[in-house]
Amino acid sequence: MTNLLKELEIMGLDSLSFTEQESTLLEQFIEHSSTFFEHVCQQKPDKPHHDMALGLLTKAHEEAFNNYLATQPKIAELKTMFTDSVGTEHAGKFSTLNQAELVVISSLWFMVQGYTGIDFSYANDKAAETANLLTENQAEVEHEENMNDSEHYRSLFMKAYYAGIEAYRQNHRDTSVLLTIKNQLKRLFKRS
C-alpha cells in the first residue's frame, strides 16, 4: 500500500462510493500519483501529509477540470450524434472517461478539503461549479433533468466533503477527549 493510499484512507476514502469504472480510474490515479506524492513529502518533511495531499489533489482537480472543459465541444458533438442515432433515452447513458476521471478526482479533492478544514462555502461553490460543468452538455429539452443531474453531482461532492470532516473528527476524537481531561485536571489543581 502506498503512502498516498494510506493518507486517503485516513481522510475517509472508504466512505466514498464509486462505480466499477470510477474505481479503476481511482486505482490508476493513485498508482500514477504515488511517486510524486512521496517525492513532495520527502521534500517537505515538516509539512503534514494531508496538506501535501490537498496540494496534489488541487492540482489534479484543476488539470481534470481544464481537460474536461477543453473536450466539451467534441463531447457535445458525440452526444448529439448519439441522440440522433439511438434516441434521447439511450444517449443519456453516454459518458466519457474524462467525465468519470473528473468525478473521481473531484470527490477525492472535496474529501481532502473537508479533512483539512477548508471553508464550506468555498467547497460548495467549487462543487456547484464542477457539477454544472459535468451537466452543461445536456440538450435544452432535458433542462429539468440537467438541473437534477447537476444537483446530484454537487450532492455527491459535498458528501465527500462531509466524509472528510467526519474522518478528521474520528481520527482526532481521542486527542480531544485527552485534552478535555487534561484541561479539567489543570482547573482542579489551580483551585487547590
ABEGO torsion letter per residue (X at the ends): XBAAAAAAAAAGAAABBBBAAAAAAAAAAAAAAAAAAAAAAAABAABBAAAAAAAAAAAAAAAAAAAAAAAAAAAAAAAAAAAAAAEAAAAAABBBAAAAAAAAAAAAAAAAAAAAGBBAAAAAAAAAAAAAAAAAABBAAAAAAAAAAAAAAAAAAAAAAAAAAAAAAAAAAAAAAAAAAAAAAAAAAAAX
